[in-house]
Amino acid sequence: MRVDLFDFDLPEDRIALRPAEPRDAARLLVVRPGEGVEDRGVVELPALLQPGDVMIFNDTKVIPAQLKGVRRRGDASAQVDATLHMRVAPDRWLAFVRPGKRVAAGDRIHFGHDGNSCFLGALDATVIEKREGGEALLAFDLSGPFLDEALHAVGHIPLPPYIASKRPDDERDRTDYQTIFARDEGAVAAPTAGLHFTPELFAALDARGIERHFVTLHVGAGTFLPVKVDDTADHKMHAESGSVSAQTAAAVNAARARGSRVVSVGTTSLRLLESAARDDGTLTEWSGATSIFITPGYRFRIVDVLMTNFHLPRSTLFMLVSAFSGLETMRAAYAHAIENGYRFYSYGDACLLFRAQNQ
């Protein structure tokens, strides 16, 4: 499909730079294909769902994956930034390095607080391999939990570019950019639909008789990469690693067997569920890497309802929601949201999308 079909104009002042307080005070746009939209609030979510519905959350935990450093090559040096996006070994990460032209295989990079080598906890790495699009394979001098500790000491929270370009990250982001149920470290971007949940909202969902289960998808920095091609068939998705437990698979299969709905909290949960789905519409225990790319025409096998934030124009995630509820439905919904002052992107408001019947 043509990528420009997924374009729209968004005023700069619609981009949220901080989350709503409390988290469940965010607005919620309910989208039912063929029926129009409804302005509600996240706090009203329990009333919008049904007893017996099964909600699936992504329990990945964001790490301080944004690193500032100095590349050493003999006597020459240069400032570089690296965003880690996939761990491939206890001491090795794939990363997007900027400016990419400043690094080559064999280079040494010294990471520390803003590239200052005088700080304790500084971290060194070797560029093992240079790849396309500014991607590089980095081998760190530390490994396992020692590397994790160093990343927490010198790394920054990897705020999305549309926030980072307007303000620096701060200590508040270490809490704001993390779900209350985050458990398994490895993401470099938050599963942002999950940011809206509070203990009070969980209690209300429990009282409504709605089940809660978890999957893990370590969201990579590739989620922020723009689609630079003209046709979706030419776009290459970056892989992300994740897992679905036998317990979650059994809960989803039981829900589908009794006619209850599966509600995915976030596109990350949805992509993982669809990656683990069998052809017969059942879910299986699963782990591995997924690069699933969902565009209109995809037939969903697991998810009936999707809660998600508002996404960037021409992005793979806007393509996904257009596949779920219909392109024209989503274009109309986003036009309504823009006209009515909804806050967009990671710290913004949310949508509750119902699946189009032909999807």
LOVO-677338 format. One record per residue (C-alpha): chain; x, y, z. Coordinates in Angstrom, 1 decimal, padded with zeros to 4 digits. Layout:
N
marti A&X X&Y Y&Z Z
...
//
This chain:
359
marti A&X 000.0&Y 000.0&Z 000.0
marti A&X 001.1&Y 003.6&Z -000.5
marti A&X 002.6&Y 005.0&Z 002.6
marti A&X 001.1&Y 008.5&Z 002.0
marti A&X -002.4&Y 007.0&Z 002.7
marti A&X -001.3&Y 006.9&Z 006.4
marti A&X -000.3&Y 010.6&Z 006.5
marti A&X -002.1&Y 013.3&Z 008.5
marti A&X -001.2&Y 016.8&Z 009.8
marti A&X -000.7&Y 017.1&Z 013.6
marti A&X -000.3&Y 020.5&Z 015.3
marti A&X 002.9&Y 020.6&Z 017.4
marti A&X 000.9&Y 021.6&Z 020.5
marti A&X -000.9&Y 018.3&Z 020.4
marti A&X 002.3&Y 016.4&Z 021.4
marti A&X 002.2&Y 015.6&Z 025.1
marti A&X 005.5&Y 016.3&Z 026.9
marti A&X 004.3&Y 015.0&Z 030.3
marti A&X 001.7&Y 012.4&Z 031.2
marti A&X -001.7&Y 013.1&Z 032.7
marti A&X -001.8&Y 013.2&Z 036.6
marti A&X -003.0&Y 010.8&Z 037.9
marti A&X -002.2&Y 008.4&Z 035.1
marti A&X -005.8&Y 007.3&Z 034.6
marti A&X -007.0&Y 010.9&Z 034.2
marti A&X -006.1&Y 010.7&Z 030.5
marti A&X -008.9&Y 010.9&Z 028.0
marti A&X -010.0&Y 007.8&Z 026.1
marti A&X -011.5&Y 007.9&Z 022.5
marti A&X -013.7&Y 004.9&Z 022.0
marti A&X -013.8&Y 003.9&Z 018.3
marti A&X -016.4&Y 001.4&Z 017.1
marti A&X -016.2&Y 000.9&Z 013.3
marti A&X -019.4&Y 001.7&Z 011.6
marti A&X -020.8&Y 003.4&Z 014.8
marti A&X -018.5&Y 006.4&Z 015.2
marti A&X -016.5&Y 007.6&Z 018.1
marti A&X -017.2&Y 008.5&Z 021.8
marti A&X -015.3&Y 010.8&Z 024.1
marti A&X -014.7&Y 009.0&Z 027.4
marti A&X -011.9&Y 008.8&Z 030.1
marti A&X -009.4&Y 006.0&Z 030.9
marti A&X -010.9&Y 005.8&Z 034.4
marti A&X -014.2&Y 004.7&Z 032.7
marti A&X -012.5&Y 001.7&Z 031.1
marti A&X -014.1&Y -001.0&Z 033.4
marti A&X -017.6&Y 000.1&Z 032.3
marti A&X -016.6&Y -000.1&Z 028.6
marti A&X -015.5&Y -003.8&Z 029.0
marti A&X -017.4&Y -006.9&Z 029.9
marti A&X -017.0&Y -009.4&Z 032.8
marti A&X -015.0&Y -012.3&Z 031.5
marti A&X -012.9&Y -010.2&Z 029.1
marti A&X -009.2&Y -011.0&Z 029.3
marti A&X -006.7&Y -008.1&Z 029.2
marti A&X -003.2&Y -008.7&Z 028.1
marti A&X -000.4&Y -006.3&Z 029.3
marti A&X 003.2&Y -006.1&Z 028.3
marti A&X 005.4&Y -006.3&Z 031.4
marti A&X 008.7&Y -005.3&Z 029.8
marti A&X 010.7&Y -002.8&Z 031.8
marti A&X 012.5&Y 000.2&Z 030.2
marti A&X 016.2&Y 000.5&Z 030.7
marti A&X 018.4&Y 003.6&Z 030.5
marti A&X 019.4&Y 002.7&Z 027.0
marti A&X 020.4&Y 006.2&Z 025.7
marti A&X 024.1&Y 006.6&Z 025.9
marti A&X 026.4&Y 009.5&Z 025.2
marti A&X 030.1&Y 008.8&Z 024.5
marti A&X 033.4&Y 009.5&Z 022.8
marti A&X 034.7&Y 007.4&Z 020.0
marti A&X 038.4&Y 006.7&Z 020.2
marti A&X 040.4&Y 005.9&Z 017.1
marti A&X 044.1&Y 006.3&Z 017.7
marti A&X 044.6&Y 010.0&Z 018.7
marti A&X 041.4&Y 011.0&Z 017.1
marti A&X 038.1&Y 011.3&Z 019.0
marti A&X 034.5&Y 012.3&Z 018.2
marti A&X 031.2&Y 012.6&Z 020.2
marti A&X 028.6&Y 009.9&Z 019.5
marti A&X 025.3&Y 008.9&Z 020.8
marti A&X 024.0&Y 005.3&Z 021.0
marti A&X 020.5&Y 004.0&Z 021.6
marti A&X 020.6&Y 000.3&Z 022.5
marti A&X 017.7&Y -001.6&Z 021.0
marti A&X 018.3&Y -005.4&Z 021.2
marti A&X 020.5&Y -007.5&Z 023.5
marti A&X 022.1&Y -010.4&Z 021.6
marti A&X 024.5&Y -011.7&Z 024.3
marti A&X 025.3&Y -010.9&Z 028.0
marti A&X 027.9&Y -008.3&Z 026.8
marti A&X 026.5&Y -007.4&Z 023.4
marti A&X 023.8&Y -005.0&Z 022.2
marti A&X 022.6&Y -003.9&Z 018.8
marti A&X 022.4&Y -000.1&Z 018.8
marti A&X 021.6&Y 002.8&Z 016.6
marti A&X 024.7&Y 005.1&Z 016.6
marti A&X 024.5&Y 008.8&Z 015.7
marti A&X 026.2&Y 010.1&Z 013.7
marti A&X 026.7&Y 006.7&Z 012.1
marti A&X 029.5&Y 007.9&Z 009.8
marti A&X 031.7&Y 008.5&Z 012.9
marti A&X 032.1&Y 004.9&Z 013.8
marti A&X 033.6&Y 001.8&Z 012.1
marti A&X 034.3&Y -001.8&Z 013.1
marti A&X 037.2&Y -001.9&Z 015.7
marti A&X 036.5&Y 001.6&Z 017.1
marti A&X 036.4&Y 002.0&Z 020.9
marti A&X 033.6&Y 004.1&Z 022.4
marti A&X 033.8&Y 005.4&Z 026.0
marti A&X 030.3&Y 006.0&Z 027.4
marti A&X 029.8&Y 008.1&Z 030.5
marti A&X 027.8&Y 011.0&Z 031.8
marti A&X 027.4&Y 013.2&Z 028.7
marti A&X 030.7&Y 011.8&Z 027.4
marti A&X 032.7&Y 013.0&Z 030.4
marti A&X 035.4&Y 010.4&Z 031.1
marti A&X 035.9&Y 011.7&Z 034.7
marti A&X 032.8&Y 010.1&Z 036.1
marti A&X 032.7&Y 006.9&Z 038.0
marti A&X 030.7&Y 004.2&Z 036.4
marti A&X 031.8&Y 005.0&Z 032.8
marti A&X 031.4&Y 002.2&Z 030.3
marti A&X 033.6&Y 001.1&Z 027.4
marti A&X 032.6&Y -000.8&Z 024.3
marti A&X 034.1&Y -002.0&Z 021.0
marti A&X 032.3&Y -001.7&Z 017.7
marti A&X 032.2&Y -005.2&Z 016.4
marti A&X 030.2&Y -004.7&Z 013.2
marti A&X 028.8&Y -001.7&Z 011.4
marti A&X 025.4&Y -002.2&Z 009.7
marti A&X 023.0&Y -000.2&Z 007.5
marti A&X 021.0&Y 002.7&Z 008.8
marti A&X 023.4&Y 003.7&Z 011.5
marti A&X 023.1&Y 000.3&Z 013.3
marti A&X 026.1&Y -001.2&Z 015.0
marti A&X 026.9&Y -004.3&Z 017.1
marti A&X 028.6&Y -003.2&Z 020.3
marti A&X 030.6&Y -005.5&Z 022.6
marti A&X 030.9&Y -004.0&Z 026.1
marti A&X 033.8&Y -004.6&Z 028.5
marti A&X 031.2&Y -005.5&Z 031.2
marti A&X 028.7&Y -008.4&Z 031.0
marti A&X 025.5&Y -009.6&Z 032.5
marti A&X 024.4&Y -007.8&Z 035.7
marti A&X 027.6&Y -005.8&Z 035.8
marti A&X 026.7&Y -004.3&Z 032.5
marti A&X 023.1&Y -003.7&Z 033.6
marti A&X 024.4&Y -001.8&Z 036.7
marti A&X 026.7&Y 000.3&Z 034.6
marti A&X 023.8&Y 001.2&Z 032.2
marti A&X 021.7&Y 002.4&Z 035.1
marti A&X 024.7&Y 004.6&Z 036.2
marti A&X 025.5&Y 006.2&Z 032.9
marti A&X 022.5&Y 005.8&Z 030.7
marti A&X 019.6&Y 008.1&Z 030.1
marti A&X 015.9&Y 007.2&Z 029.7
marti A&X 015.4&Y 006.9&Z 025.9
marti A&X 012.6&Y 009.4&Z 025.5
marti A&X 011.0&Y 009.3&Z 022.0
marti A&X 012.5&Y 011.9&Z 019.6
marti A&X 009.4&Y 014.0&Z 019.5
marti A&X 009.8&Y 014.6&Z 023.3
marti A&X 013.6&Y 014.6&Z 023.5
marti A&X 013.8&Y 017.3&Z 020.8
marti A&X 011.7&Y 019.6&Z 023.0
marti A&X 013.2&Y 018.9&Z 026.5
marti A&X 015.9&Y 016.8&Z 028.2
marti A&X 015.0&Y 013.7&Z 030.2
marti A&X 015.0&Y 014.1&Z 033.9
marti A&X 014.6&Y 012.1&Z 037.1
marti A&X 010.8&Y 012.2&Z 036.8
marti A&X 010.9&Y 010.4&Z 033.5
marti A&X 012.5&Y 007.3&Z 035.2
marti A&X 009.1&Y 006.9&Z 036.9
marti A&X 006.7&Y 008.4&Z 034.3
marti A&X 008.1&Y 006.4&Z 031.4
marti A&X 007.6&Y 003.1&Z 033.2
marti A&X 004.4&Y 001.1&Z 033.8
marti A&X 003.4&Y 000.2&Z 037.3
marti A&X 003.6&Y -003.5&Z 036.4
marti A&X 007.0&Y -003.4&Z 034.6
marti A&X 009.0&Y -006.5&Z 035.6
marti A&X 011.4&Y -007.8&Z 032.9
marti A&X 014.2&Y -005.4&Z 032.0
marti A&X 015.0&Y -005.1&Z 028.3
marti A&X 012.9&Y -002.4&Z 026.6
marti A&X 014.3&Y 000.8&Z 025.2
marti A&X 010.8&Y 002.2&Z 024.7
marti A&X 007.8&Y 002.0&Z 027.0
marti A&X 004.6&Y 000.0&Z 026.1
marti A&X 002.8&Y 003.4&Z 026.4
marti A&X -000.8&Y 002.2&Z 026.6
marti A&X 000.2&Y 000.6&Z 029.9
marti A&X 001.3&Y 003.9&Z 031.3
marti A&X -002.3&Y 004.9&Z 032.0
marti A&X -002.9&Y 002.2&Z 034.6
marti A&X -003.0&Y 002.8&Z 038.3
marti A&X -003.6&Y 000.5&Z 041.3
marti A&X -007.1&Y 002.0&Z 041.6
marti A&X -007.9&Y 001.2&Z 038.0
marti A&X -006.7&Y -002.3&Z 038.4
marti A&X -008.9&Y -002.7&Z 041.4
marti A&X -011.9&Y -001.4&Z 039.5
marti A&X -011.2&Y -003.9&Z 036.6
marti A&X -010.9&Y -006.7&Z 039.1
marti A&X -014.3&Y -005.8&Z 040.6
marti A&X -015.8&Y -005.8&Z 037.2
marti A&X -014.6&Y -009.4&Z 036.7
marti A&X -012.0&Y -008.7&Z 034.0
marti A&X -009.0&Y -010.9&Z 033.9
marti A&X -005.4&Y -009.6&Z 033.7
marti A&X -002.5&Y -011.5&Z 032.2
marti A&X 001.0&Y -010.6&Z 030.9
marti A&X 003.3&Y -011.1&Z 028.0
marti A&X 006.8&Y -009.7&Z 027.5
marti A&X 007.9&Y -007.9&Z 024.4
marti A&X 011.1&Y -005.9&Z 024.7
marti A&X 010.3&Y -002.8&Z 022.7
marti A&X 013.2&Y -001.6&Z 020.5
marti A&X 014.2&Y 001.8&Z 019.2
marti A&X 013.1&Y 000.7&Z 015.8
marti A&X 009.5&Y 001.6&Z 016.9
marti A&X 010.5&Y 005.2&Z 016.4
marti A&X 012.1&Y 004.8&Z 013.0
marti A&X 010.1&Y 006.6&Z 010.2
marti A&X 008.9&Y 004.7&Z 007.2
marti A&X 011.1&Y 006.2&Z 004.5
marti A&X 009.8&Y 004.1&Z 001.5
marti A&X 006.8&Y 004.9&Z -000.7
marti A&X 005.2&Y 001.5&Z -000.5
marti A&X 004.7&Y -000.6&Z 002.7
marti A&X 006.0&Y -003.7&Z 000.8
marti A&X 009.4&Y -002.1&Z 000.8
marti A&X 009.7&Y -001.4&Z 004.5
marti A&X 011.9&Y -003.5&Z 006.7
marti A&X 010.8&Y -003.9&Z 010.4
marti A&X 013.4&Y -004.3&Z 013.1
marti A&X 013.1&Y -007.5&Z 015.2
marti A&X 012.1&Y -007.4&Z 018.8
marti A&X 012.4&Y -010.3&Z 021.3
marti A&X 009.6&Y -011.5&Z 023.5
marti A&X 007.7&Y -014.4&Z 025.1
marti A&X 004.2&Y -015.7&Z 025.8
marti A&X 003.9&Y -018.0&Z 028.8
marti A&X 001.9&Y -021.2&Z 028.9
marti A&X -000.3&Y -019.6&Z 031.6
marti A&X -001.2&Y -016.6&Z 029.4
marti A&X -001.7&Y -018.8&Z 026.4
marti A&X -004.1&Y -021.0&Z 028.3
marti A&X -006.0&Y -018.0&Z 029.7
marti A&X -006.5&Y -016.6&Z 026.2
marti A&X -007.6&Y -019.9&Z 024.7
marti A&X -010.1&Y -020.4&Z 027.6
marti A&X -011.5&Y -016.9&Z 026.9
marti A&X -012.0&Y -017.5&Z 023.2
marti A&X -013.5&Y -020.9&Z 023.9
marti A&X -016.2&Y -019.4&Z 026.2
marti A&X -016.9&Y -016.5&Z 023.8
marti A&X -015.1&Y -013.8&Z 025.9
marti A&X -013.0&Y -011.1&Z 024.3
marti A&X -009.3&Y -010.6&Z 024.3
marti A&X -008.3&Y -007.0&Z 025.0
marti A&X -004.7&Y -006.1&Z 024.1
marti A&X -003.2&Y -003.2&Z 026.0
marti A&X -000.9&Y -001.7&Z 023.5
marti A&X 000.3&Y -002.5&Z 020.0
marti A&X 003.3&Y -004.3&Z 021.5
marti A&X 001.1&Y -006.9&Z 023.2
marti A&X -001.0&Y -007.3&Z 020.1
marti A&X 002.0&Y -007.9&Z 017.8
marti A&X 003.4&Y -010.5&Z 020.2
marti A&X 000.0&Y -012.2&Z 020.5
marti A&X -000.4&Y -012.3&Z 016.8
marti A&X 003.2&Y -013.6&Z 016.4
marti A&X 002.4&Y -016.5&Z 018.7
marti A&X -001.0&Y -017.3&Z 017.2
marti A&X -001.7&Y -020.6&Z 015.4
marti A&X -003.6&Y -020.7&Z 012.2
marti A&X -006.6&Y -022.1&Z 014.0
marti A&X -006.9&Y -019.0&Z 016.2
marti A&X -005.4&Y -020.4&Z 019.3
marti A&X -002.4&Y -019.2&Z 021.2
marti A&X 000.6&Y -021.2&Z 022.1
marti A&X 003.5&Y -020.7&Z 024.5
marti A&X 006.2&Y -018.9&Z 022.5
marti A&X 009.5&Y -017.1&Z 022.7
marti A&X 011.8&Y -015.6&Z 020.2
marti A&X 012.2&Y -012.6&Z 017.9
marti A&X 009.3&Y -011.1&Z 015.9
marti A&X 009.4&Y -008.5&Z 013.1
marti A&X 005.7&Y -008.8&Z 012.3
marti A&X 004.4&Y -005.9&Z 010.2
marti A&X 000.7&Y -005.5&Z 010.2
marti A&X -001.0&Y -003.4&Z 007.5
marti A&X -004.6&Y -003.3&Z 006.2
marti A&X -005.6&Y -006.6&Z 004.8
marti A&X -004.1&Y -008.6&Z 007.8
marti A&X -006.5&Y -011.0&Z 009.4
marti A&X -006.3&Y -010.9&Z 013.2
marti A&X -006.4&Y -014.2&Z 014.9
marti A&X -006.4&Y -013.3&Z 018.6
marti A&X -007.3&Y -009.8&Z 019.6
marti A&X -010.8&Y -008.4&Z 019.7
marti A&X -010.2&Y -005.0&Z 021.3
marti A&X -007.1&Y -002.8&Z 021.4
marti A&X -006.3&Y -000.1&Z 023.8
marti A&X -003.5&Y 002.1&Z 022.4
marti A&X -002.2&Y 005.7&Z 022.4
marti A&X -002.3&Y 008.0&Z 019.3
marti A&X 000.5&Y 007.3&Z 016.8
marti A&X 002.7&Y 009.2&Z 014.4
marti A&X 001.6&Y 009.8&Z 010.8
marti A&X 003.1&Y 007.4&Z 008.3
marti A&X 004.2&Y 005.1&Z 011.1
marti A&X 004.0&Y 001.3&Z 011.2
marti A&X 001.7&Y 001.7&Z 014.3
marti A&X -000.8&Y 003.9&Z 012.6
marti A&X -000.8&Y 001.3&Z 009.8
marti A&X -001.5&Y -001.4&Z 012.5
marti A&X -004.5&Y 000.4&Z 014.0
marti A&X -005.8&Y 001.1&Z 010.5
marti A&X -005.6&Y -002.6&Z 009.8
marti A&X -007.5&Y -003.3&Z 013.1
marti A&X -010.4&Y -000.8&Z 012.8
marti A&X -010.2&Y 000.3&Z 009.1
marti A&X -008.2&Y 003.0&Z 007.5
marti A&X -011.1&Y 005.4&Z 006.9
marti A&X -012.4&Y 004.8&Z 010.4
marti A&X -009.0&Y 005.7&Z 011.9
marti A&X -008.5&Y 008.7&Z 009.7
marti A&X -011.8&Y 010.0&Z 010.9
marti A&X -011.1&Y 009.2&Z 014.5
marti A&X -007.7&Y 011.0&Z 014.4
marti A&X -009.3&Y 014.0&Z 012.8
marti A&X -011.9&Y 014.1&Z 015.7
marti A&X -009.1&Y 013.7&Z 018.2
marti A&X -007.1&Y 016.6&Z 016.8
marti A&X -010.1&Y 018.9&Z 016.5
marti A&X -011.1&Y 018.1&Z 020.1
marti A&X -007.7&Y 018.6&Z 021.8
marti A&X -006.6&Y 015.1&Z 022.5
marti A&X -002.9&Y 014.7&Z 023.5
marti A&X -000.8&Y 012.6&Z 021.2
marti A&X 002.0&Y 010.0&Z 021.4
marti A&X 003.8&Y 008.4&Z 024.3
marti A&X 002.6&Y 010.6&Z 027.2
marti A&X -000.7&Y 011.4&Z 025.5
marti A&X -004.3&Y 010.2&Z 025.7
marti A&X -005.5&Y 006.8&Z 024.6
marti A&X -008.0&Y 005.1&Z 022.2
marti A&X -010.1&Y 002.0&Z 022.8
marti A&X -010.5&Y 000.4&Z 019.4
marti A&X -012.9&Y -002.3&Z 018.5
marti A&X -012.0&Y -004.6&Z 015.6
marti A&X -013.7&Y -004.1&Z 012.2
marti A&X -015.9&Y -007.0&Z 011.3
marti A&X -014.0&Y -007.8&Z 008.2
marti A&X -010.7&Y -007.9&Z 010.1
//
